[in-house]
Amino acid sequence: MVPVAGSDKMSLNHQLFLYLILIVVFFLILFPLYGLWLGVHPAKVLTNLTPANFEWEFEEVILKTSDGVELSAWFVPASKNSDKVIVMLHGYGADMANLLSFAQFLHDDFNLFFFDMRYFGKSQGNMTTLGRDEQKDLDAAIAYVKNKGFAKIGLMGFSFGGAVAILGASKNQDVSAVVTDSAYASLDLMGHVYWQNLFFLKYPLTFLTKVWGKIIFGIDAGKISPEKAAKDLTIPILLIHSKSDQTIPFENALRLQSALGENKSAEFFFIENKVHGYLPGEVESEYQAKVTAFFKKNL
């Protein structure tokens, strides 16, 4: 029997329709799910340093958060007598040891407290929650230094750590001052950066990643907003950002600056010709002087 040409055409159309469905399913489910999984399980950097490498006295500490996660931490006394302490918050994928070299200029005048946020470094945790539960980590660190007798508590956070510092300081009354370097303003903006190589698709992919994040991990991106938290921040804050930052674009700093518009004690240090995060260079001495003066004045 001779095959009917129309039947072959219908079969081909049916196959094309199935392929289209598979592509849509991949785009709507698998692709953003894969991106989300990588986002909450990033590669971890373990820096092979301790305060001993800098000949500093220090105490090894294990913190326990309100939800039972154990965090690795160090308390480093200032080289001079000081009643002030700065809690240091590392960036995304980094660890507390990553901040030791940077913190050398603070060690003379301030006690320092370093800790690995959940999942990162040597702390417990199966994933990062992009700022949601890391606020509990910060609360545990603040409670520890408060219990040691410190009433003048500052925060210094880098990138992701800067965002957590703003989120935490807006709710914790024990914080006296905050410095952030390259903090992000919202997960929406970071979603656009995450998917930026896919051009206009970054908008639906950011939306879908947020949807799946809320459904699967309970991470509500709308509630993890340093920009919103900054509006409630009344304590002194020094916001540092590079105008040429490609990792967390300068737009984030402008959004945070706008959110801090009612905070009369907010200060801003926007740097030319600098990449993401602190790097030694032509503005190093000015950077260190500004941070030191800010904490001396406000702690």
SETI-771251 format. One line per field, with one value per residue: residue number from 1; residue in one letter; x, y, z of N, C-alpha, C in turn. Coordinates in pm, whole numbers, plus 50000, padded with zeros to 5 digits. Example, Ala and Ser with C-alpha at 12.3 -4.5 7.8 and 13.67 -1.06 7.14 Angstrom:
<rs>
nr: [1,2]
rest: [A,S]
n.c1: [51319,51285]
n.c2: [49431,49775]
n.c3: [50780,50708]
ca.c1: [51230,51367]
ca.c2: [49550,49894]
ca.c3: [50780,50714]
c.c1: [51320,51290]
c.c2: [49670,50003]
c.c3: [50780,50787]
</rs>
This chain:
<rs>
nr: [1,2,3,4,5,6,7,8,9,10,11,12,13,14,15,16,17,18,19,20,21,22,23,24,25,26,27,28,29,30,31,32,33,34,35,36,37,38,39,40,41,42,43,44,45,46,47,48,49,50,51,52,53,54,55,56,57,58,59,60,61,62,63,64,65,66,67,68,69,70,71,72,73,74,75,76,77,78,79,80,81,82,83,84,85,86,87,88,89,90,91,92,93,94,95,96,97,98,99,100,101,102,103,104,105,106,107,108,109,110,111,112,113,114,115,116,117,118,119,120,121,122,123,124,125,126,127,128,129,130,131,132,133,134,135,136,137,138,139,140,141,142,143,144,145,146,147,148,149,150,151,152,153,154,155,156,157,158,159,160,161,162,163,164,165,166,167,168,169,170,171,172,173,174,175,176,177,178,179,180,181,182,183,184,185,186,187,188,189,190,191,192,193,194,195,196,197,198,199,200,201,202,203,204,205,206,207,208,209,210,211,212,213,214,215,216,217,218,219,220,221,222,223,224,225,226,227,228,229,230,231,232,233,234,235,236,237,238,239,240,241,242,243,244,245,246,247,248,249,250,251,252,253,254,255,256,257,258,259,260,261,262,263,264,265,266,267,268,269,270,271,272,273,274,275,276,277,278,279,280,281,282,283,284,285,286,287,288,289,290,291,292,293,294,295,296,297,298,299]
rest: [M,V,P,V,A,G,S,D,K,M,S,L,N,H,Q,L,F,L,Y,L,I,L,I,V,V,F,F,L,I,L,F,P,L,Y,G,L,W,L,G,V,H,P,A,K,V,L,T,N,L,T,P,A,N,F,E,W,E,F,E,E,V,I,L,K,T,S,D,G,V,E,L,S,A,W,F,V,P,A,S,K,N,S,D,K,V,I,V,M,L,H,G,Y,G,A,D,M,A,N,L,L,S,F,A,Q,F,L,H,D,D,F,N,L,F,F,F,D,M,R,Y,F,G,K,S,Q,G,N,M,T,T,L,G,R,D,E,Q,K,D,L,D,A,A,I,A,Y,V,K,N,K,G,F,A,K,I,G,L,M,G,F,S,F,G,G,A,V,A,I,L,G,A,S,K,N,Q,D,V,S,A,V,V,T,D,S,A,Y,A,S,L,D,L,M,G,H,V,Y,W,Q,N,L,F,F,L,K,Y,P,L,T,F,L,T,K,V,W,G,K,I,I,F,G,I,D,A,G,K,I,S,P,E,K,A,A,K,D,L,T,I,P,I,L,L,I,H,S,K,S,D,Q,T,I,P,F,E,N,A,L,R,L,Q,S,A,L,G,E,N,K,S,A,E,F,F,F,I,E,N,K,V,H,G,Y,L,P,G,E,V,E,S,E,Y,Q,A,K,V,T,A,F,F,K,K,N,L]
n.c1: [50086,50057,50213,50052,50109,50031,50004,50268,50355,50199,50300,50562,50515,50408,50630,50799,50650,50665,50940,50956,50807,50977,51199,51088,51022,51279,51384,51212,51223,51451,51689,51689,51672,51911,52090,52014,52082,52361,52403,52340,52515,52797,53140,53388,53633,53921,54131,54466,54558,54609,54551,54794,54989,55040,55154,54980,54801,54532,54200,54049,53721,53400,53095,52742,52450,52112,51956,52096,52337,52683,52955,53277,53523,53734,53869,54048,54256,54316,54631,54692,54553,54204,53857,53689,53536,53548,53345,53411,53304,53313,53331,53121,53168,53419,53629,53681,53956,54048,54030,54230,54483,54403,54299,54509,54572,54382,54429,54587,54430,54178,53988,53933,53693,53651,53461,53345,53081,52781,52809,53036,53402,53522,53290,52972,52690,52482,52437,52448,52230,52203,52188,51963,51958,52209,52203,52141,52380,52544,52417,52484,52760,52772,52645,52835,53066,52950,52891,53146,53191,53199,53070,53086,53043,53133,53070,53222,53187,53231,53131,52910,52919,52899,52638,52501,52580,52443,52177,52168,52243,52033,51843,51956,52015,52253,52462,52689,52809,52870,53066,53075,53199,53158,52894,52589,52268,52021,51877,51755,51895,52140,52068,52030,52292,52402,52285,52368,52506,52322,52175,51869,51726,51794,51610,51356,51476,51590,51355,51233,51426,51409,51146,51169,51360,51218,51017,51156,51375,51284,51372,51307,51349,51260,51251,51509,51670,51904,51877,51615,51645,51836,51696,51593,51807,51970,52206,52558,52705,52946,52974,53136,53246,53338,53340,53382,53323,53255,53154,52972,52783,52812,52564,52433,52546,52453,52181,52171,52275,52071,51868,51965,51917,51784,51943,52145,52398,52529,52799,52995,53218,53330,53509,53744,53866,53899,53866,53638,53583,53824,54146,54497,54655,54662,54478,54494,54605,54437,54191,54232,54275,54028,53850,53958,53938,53662,53565,53694,53569,53301,53268]
n.c2: [49880,50221,50483,50758,51088,51306,51197,51145,51406,51498,51337,51432,51695,51642,51536,51760,51927,51793,51814,52089,52120,51988,52158,52389,52293,52237,52497,52631,52480,52293,52438,52693,52568,52427,52643,52765,52564,52562,52819,52812,52625,52699,52683,52637,52831,52755,52908,52884,52988,53118,53328,53295,53297,53561,53625,53684,53687,53465,53328,53019,52958,52808,52873,52854,52863,53001,52817,52586,52541,52484,52704,52793,53001,53289,53478,53771,53953,54307,54466,54681,54810,54792,54874,54819,54632,54467,54289,54071,54003,53769,53726,53587,53250,53267,53257,53302,53324,53439,53708,53787,53898,54143,54265,54356,54628,54710,54583,54695,54886,54779,54511,54202,53995,53704,53492,53192,53190,52990,52685,52776,52785,52630,52581,52432,52323,52271,52422,52756,53020,53255,53488,53475,53288,53343,53571,53479,53360,53584,53707,53524,53562,53830,53807,53654,53825,54028,53897,53868,54107,54333,54641,54820,54762,54690,54627,54481,54413,54227,54231,53974,53937,54202,54261,54089,54209,54456,54366,54229,54430,54605,54493,54417,54549,54576,54653,54907,55045,55025,54905,54857,54687,54678,54572,54402,54519,54397,54070,54046,54219,54087,53846,53921,53978,53725,53579,53722,53675,53567,53760,53916,53709,53696,53819,53668,53432,53506,53563,53306,53155,53271,53194,52911,52898,52982,52787,52539,52572,52752,53012,53336,53577,53839,53909,53916,54162,54395,54658,54733,54686,54876,55112,55110,55147,55326,55377,55478,55430,55329,55322,55152,55130,55023,55208,55077,54814,54493,54258,54296,54527,54891,55008,54884,55007,55268,55229,55147,55377,55559,55440,55489,55750,55897,55862,56038,55995,55843,55755,55776,55618,55613,55456,55509,55323,55055,54711,54441,54433,54472,54569,54599,54904,55214,55358,55255,55353,55571,55440,55272,55468,55601,55398,55330,55578,55611,55398,55459,55697,55623,55404]
n.c3: [50000,49917,50098,50257,50179,50331,50583,50661,50683,50895,51097,51112,51190,51438,51571,51567,51728,51973,52019,52051,52284,52462,52455,52564,52820,52913,52915,53094,53327,53373,53301,53452,53703,53719,53715,53954,54140,54114,54205,54480,54563,54534,54412,54661,54826,55002,55208,55287,55547,55879,56170,56298,56102,56074,56304,56512,56819,56893,56933,56879,56779,56809,56683,56745,56570,56580,56451,56482,56340,56319,56327,56212,56364,56447,56712,56733,56928,56952,56878,57035,57341,57335,57327,57127,56865,56552,56340,56085,55755,55506,55143,54877,54817,54927,55227,55585,55632,55405,55448,55618,55541,55434,55667,55819,55855,56033,56267,56472,56614,56661,56797,56634,56472,56305,56091,55933,55716,55697,55514,55379,55387,55678,55807,55906,55703,55423,55201,55064,55153,55028,55176,55337,55568,55654,55800,56050,56111,56134,56352,56552,56565,56649,56898,57030,57054,57198,57437,57527,57636,57478,57372,57173,56864,56539,56188,55904,55575,55274,54940,54897,55174,55253,55181,55356,55594,55586,55582,55829,56017,56003,56161,56400,56706,56839,56683,56598,56386,56029,55760,55416,55131,54800,54805,54714,54594,54551,54496,54254,54078,54089,53978,53712,53644,53677,53470,53250,53009,52841,52732,52644,52752,53014,53180,53193,53286,53530,53672,53671,53805,54058,54122,54134,54334,54556,54572,54595,54776,54958,54949,54941,54725,54724,54988,55064,55054,55050,54971,55050,55324,55386,55400,55652,55807,56048,56174,56155,55834,55600,55266,55021,54687,54359,54060,53830,53864,53755,53847,54063,53962,53948,53963,54172,54400,54365,54394,54661,54780,54727,54877,55128,55168,55370,55584,55774,55864,55682,55472,55170,54947,54648,54403,54141,53860,53963,54033,54123,54469,54740,54647,54667,54572,54391,54541,54788,55038,55090,55107,55333,55528,55531,55616,55867,56004,56000,56159,56401,56466,56493,56659]
ca.c1: [50000,50137,50192,49986,50205,49979,50029,50408,50365,50141,50394,50674,50467,50392,50764,50846,50576,50723,51070,50930,50767,51098,51280,51021,51039,51419,51403,51134,51248,51585,51795,51695,51699,52056,52152,51984,52161,52498,52404,52338,52626,52913,53272,53436,53776,53978,54257,54556,54617,54544,54614,54932,55077,55069,55205,54875,54732,54393,54124,53961,53585,53291,52966,52624,52344,51980,51900,52179,52452,52810,53038,53416,53550,53852,53873,54185,54266,54395,54768,54684,54433,54089,53724,53611,53553,53491,53310,53445,53218,53377,53249,53059,53267,53544,53625,53730,54101,54069,54030,54338,54582,54337,54268,54630,54572,54284,54466,54644,54332,54049,53974,53873,53626,53632,53386,53299,52936,52737,52848,53168,53515,53515,53162,52871,52589,52477,52419,52431,52092,52212,52160,51849,51998,52338,52176,52151,52523,52592,52363,52564,52889,52750,52617,52960,53152,52877,52909,53284,53194,53211,52947,53113,53055,53123,53070,53283,53153,53275,53047,52802,52929,52848,52492,52457,52602,52333,52057,52175,52251,51902,51758,52028,52039,52385,52561,52707,52852,52888,53138,53059,53278,53102,52772,52481,52145,51908,51901,51709,52008,52242,52017,52058,52436,52424,52241,52391,52555,52208,52112,51733,51672,51828,51494,51271,51552,51598,51223,51210,51518,51348,51029,51214,51428,51117,50945,51241,51462,51222,51446,51224,51443,51204,51276,51654,51695,51980,51822,51503,51697,51912,51602,51569,51936,51990,52341,52657,52748,53037,52948,53249,53218,53411,53255,53410,53298,53176,53094,52853,52791,52799,52421,52397,52585,52363,52052,52190,52291,51937,51794,52021,51899,51738,52044,52236,52533,52581,52912,53015,53352,53321,53647,53770,53971,53916,53780,53550,53643,53945,54275,54600,54681,54684,54387,54503,54625,54315,54092,54260,54256,53884,53788,54006,53879,53518,53542,53737,53469,53165,53265]
ca.c2: [50000,50344,50571,50887,51197,51391,51128,51172,51547,51510,51274,51524,51807,51592,51528,51896,51980,51731,51877,52223,52104,51953,52279,52478,52233,52260,52639,52674,52401,52238,52537,52776,52483,52402,52767,52783,52467,52613,52941,52782,52532,52747,52632,52698,52858,52735,52981,52814,53085,53143,53445,53262,53336,53703,53634,53741,53603,53444,53219,52944,52961,52742,52936,52775,52955,52973,52698,52470,52524,52518,52788,52810,53144,53331,53609,53823,54077,54416,54473,54781,54794,54848,54826,54816,54508,54466,54157,54068,53912,53737,53727,53466,53153,53284,53214,53405,53338,53525,53847,53813,53991,54274,54320,54394,54770,54729,54503,54777,54966,54713,54366,54152,53866,53644,53366,53135,53174,52853,52620,52820,52760,52508,52577,52336,52376,52201,52518,52895,53065,53384,53599,53453,53231,53398,53671,53406,53343,53713,53726,53441,53628,53950,53762,53607,53937,54099,53819,53891,54237,54445,54716,54897,54654,54730,54521,54511,54304,54236,54169,53902,53969,54337,54252,54029,54309,54552,54294,54201,54552,54671,54425,54389,54675,54577,54701,55053,55104,54926,54937,54754,54702,54607,54499,54407,54584,54303,53946,54068,54272,53983,53748,53973,53959,53580,53531,53832,53629,53522,53883,53945,53595,53709,53864,53554,53333,53557,53542,53163,53112,53315,53110,52779,52915,52990,52660,52426,52601,52849,53138,53441,53683,53969,53938,53925,54286,54498,54789,54759,54691,55001,55219,55104,55159,55461,55388,55517,55331,55372,55237,55158,55054,55064,55247,54987,54676,54414,54145,54358,54657,55014,55036,54838,55111,55382,55192,55151,55517,55617,55384,55548,55894,55958,55836,56153,55952,55757,55808,55702,55624,55549,55452,55496,55230,54946,54597,54400,54408,54544,54529,54701,54984,55357,55416,55172,55432,55649,55341,55233,55585,55627,55292,55345,55699,55588,55313,55532,55800,55572,55295]
ca.c3: [50000,49905,50214,50232,50205,50440,50710,50695,50723,51029,51189,51127,51271,51575,51628,51590,51843,52092,52040,52101,52424,52539,52465,52659,52953,52950,52943,53210,53447,53395,53291,53574,53819,53720,53757,54097,54215,54118,54285,54625,54590,54457,54449,54785,54837,55135,55215,55379,55640,56008,56231,56337,55992,56091,56441,56595,56915,56853,56993,56789,56834,56738,56708,56713,56531,56638,56387,56511,56251,56382,56242,56252,56383,56522,56777,56731,57006,56894,56931,57140,57423,57265,57367,57004,56788,56416,56288,55943,55677,55379,55023,54820,54774,55001,55366,55676,55618,55289,55493,55714,55487,55427,55799,55892,55891,56140,56384,56581,56689,56679,56807,56510,56481,56173,56094,55806,55708,55670,55389,55334,55474,55759,55879,55861,55612,55295,55093,55103,55130,54958,55266,55425,55697,55693,55903,56177,56134,56184,56487,56643,56581,56731,57034,57091,57096,57304,57560,57573,57701,57384,57343,57051,56765,56399,56087,55774,55486,55136,54840,54964,55316,55271,55176,55483,55698,55581,55624,55972,56097,56003,56259,56525,56775,56902,56586,56608,56258,55923,55636,55313,55009,54684,54841,54615,54641,54546,54422,54117,54003,54079,53881,53578,53623,53669,53338,53157,52879,52760,52682,52690,52827,53156,53257,53231,53363,53668,53733,53693,53910,54184,54149,54178,54462,54663,54580,54635,54891,55048,54942,54884,54687,54758,55130,55083,54981,55121,54935,55140,55461,55404,55434,55796,55875,56100,56229,56054,55736,55494,55150,54928,54564,54240,53948,53718,53908,53662,53919,54123,53895,54026,53982,54307,54495,54348,54455,54806,54817,54726,54991,55250,55155,55496,55687,55773,55901,55576,55395,55046,54890,54518,54356,53998,53816,54059,54002,54232,54600,54778,54593,54690,54454,54407,54641,54909,55160,55114,55149,55471,55614,55544,55697,56005,56063,56016,56277,56522,56496,56516,56756]
c.c1: [50089,50108,50128,50082,50161,50005,50172,50426,50312,50236,50513,50635,50453,50528,50819,50779,50632,50859,51054,50891,50888,51187,51221,51038,51182,51440,51334,51172,51396,51694,51800,51720,51848,52131,52133,52070,52307,52508,52409,52443,52749,53041,53323,53588,53819,54117,54345,54632,54541,54607,54759,55032,55119,55123,55108,54831,54589,54332,54042,53825,53493,53161,52854,52510,52211,51913,51996,52298,52579,52900,53178,53448,53682,53825,54018,54190,54351,54535,54781,54558,54315,53959,53630,53638,53484,53468,53328,53360,53278,53277,53199,53168,53398,53529,53686,53880,54137,54081,54149,54438,54526,54331,54390,54627,54473,54331,54521,54536,54203,54067,53898,53809,53595,53547,53351,53148,52902,52772,52992,53277,53503,53386,53071,52775,52597,52465,52423,52287,52089,52172,52046,51893,52133,52321,52179,52298,52582,52542,52444,52700,52877,52725,52745,53044,53083,52896,53052,53299,53204,53074,52962,53146,53034,53120,53146,53264,53192,53179,52923,52801,52880,52697,52437,52474,52488,52204,52056,52172,52117,51809,51824,52070,52178,52495,52567,52742,52882,52973,53113,53147,53213,52980,52670,52355,52027,51946,51850,51825,52116,52199,52045,52206,52466,52393,52277,52438,52444,52121,51970,51672,51703,51707,51400,51346,51570,51466,51201,51303,51464,51229,51073,51288,51331,51048,51032,51318,51401,51294,51362,51314,51392,51229,51425,51702,51773,51928,51706,51552,51768,51821,51573,51696,51959,52129,52438,52695,52839,53023,53061,53215,53304,53314,53273,53389,53208,53107,52965,52852,52758,52653,52375,52430,52492,52227,52062,52204,52156,51856,51840,52002,51859,51839,52151,52379,52594,52694,52937,53156,53349,53453,53653,53874,54001,53821,53701,53628,53773,54067,54377,54628,54692,54592,54397,54515,54502,54203,54111,54237,54108,53817,53829,53942,53731,53491,53586,53633,53339,53156,53308]
c.c2: [50124,50434,50702,50998,51282,51329,51151,51314,51567,51451,51366,51643,51767,51584,51667,51958,51923,51791,52016,52219,52074,52075,52374,52426,52257,52405,52680,52603,52368,52344,52629,52694,52453,52527,52793,52690,52513,52737,52916,52678,52577,52675,52708,52715,52836,52798,52920,52914,53082,53271,53420,53300,53482,53733,53708,53639,53584,53327,53151,52931,52877,52810,52837,52872,52914,52854,52579,52445,52567,52591,52799,52960,53165,53465,53652,53953,54181,54417,54580,54755,54864,54788,54816,54686,54523,54321,54160,53964,53893,53737,53589,53373,53159,53230,53323,53429,53429,53672,53883,53916,54132,54341,54368,54540,54802,54671,54585,54834,54893,54563,54319,54015,53818,53518,53323,53124,53031,52811,52654,52786,52627,52497,52469,52404,52310,52295,52659,52934,53208,53503,53576,53404,53282,53512,53607,53383,53471,53739,53646,53504,53751,53912,53718,53725,54021,54029,53830,54029,54356,54509,54799,54798,54710,54608,54570,54392,54331,54163,54105,53932,54110,54341,54195,54129,54411,54487,54274,54325,54624,54613,54409,54520,54684,54629,54854,55118,54992,54986,54823,54788,54614,54523,54506,54464,54489,54179,53957,54117,54166,53872,53792,53958,53811,53527,53630,53787,53579,53640,53899,53830,53604,53748,53749,53450,53377,53533,53395,53107,53150,53228,52974,52787,52917,52856,52550,52452,52699,52982,53241,53561,53821,54009,53946,54045,54385,54638,54826,54773,54823,55117,55223,55126,55304,55483,55432,55401,55398,55273,55258,55076,55110,55098,55154,54841,54605,54296,54187,54502,54775,55054,54993,54944,55231,55353,55196,55295,55587,55569,55444,55699,55966,55939,55945,56114,55856,55828,55717,55726,55543,55567,55437,55387,55121,54834,54559,54372,54482,54484,54637,54777,55131,55421,55344,55256,55515,55559,55308,55348,55613,55524,55307,55464,55680,55506,55383,55634,55740,55453,55347]
c.c3: [50000,50024,50172,50272,50323,50576,50757,50746,50865,51133,51217,51214,51418,51644,51660,51712,51974,52124,52100,52249,52511,52559,52568,52802,53002,52993,53072,53339,53466,53395,53413,53700,53832,53766,53905,54182,54226,54206,54434,54664,54511,54499,54571,54782,54982,55137,55324,55466,55772,56064,56274,56228,56001,56231,56533,56699,56867,56929,56884,56856,56747,56779,56679,56687,56594,56574,56392,56422,56324,56282,56299,56260,56456,56588,56787,56812,56933,56955,57039,57221,57355,57317,57247,56928,56653,56376,56137,55870,55538,55263,54983,54768,54851,55143,55454,55661,55501,55328,55581,55663,55480,55564,55876,55937,56003,56273,56500,56672,56723,56704,56682,56534,56340,56188,55952,55809,55667,55528,55349,55436,55546,55839,55824,55763,55476,55176,55150,55072,55077,55045,55362,55563,55744,55794,56042,56213,56193,56326,56590,56669,56671,56877,57105,57140,57203,57438,57614,57636,57609,57359,57216,56939,56625,56309,55965,55684,55342,55043,54905,55113,55347,55270,55306,55598,55702,55629,55775,56058,56104,56109,56396,56591,56840,56809,56591,56475,56158,55811,55538,55193,54902,54717,54727,54679,54645,54469,54279,54031,53985,53984,53739,53545,53600,53529,53226,53018,52788,52717,52736,52768,52977,53240,53292,53314,53508,53741,53766,53801,54047,54222,54203,54311,54578,54682,54641,54764,54990,55052,54868,54854,54724,54902,55163,55004,55067,55091,55027,55284,55488,55442,55584,55877,55918,56157,56119,55963,55635,55380,55049,54804,54451,54127,53828,53752,53808,53730,53989,54072,53986,54049,54121,54412,54487,54409,54607,54856,54824,54846,55123,55255,55282,55610,55681,55808,55798,55501,55275,54992,54761,54445,54204,53975,53918,54024,54126,54360,54620,54711,54624,54561,54488,54510,54776,55036,55193,55165,55297,55568,55637,55636,55844,56073,56090,56142,56406,56564,56545,56610,56894]
</rs>
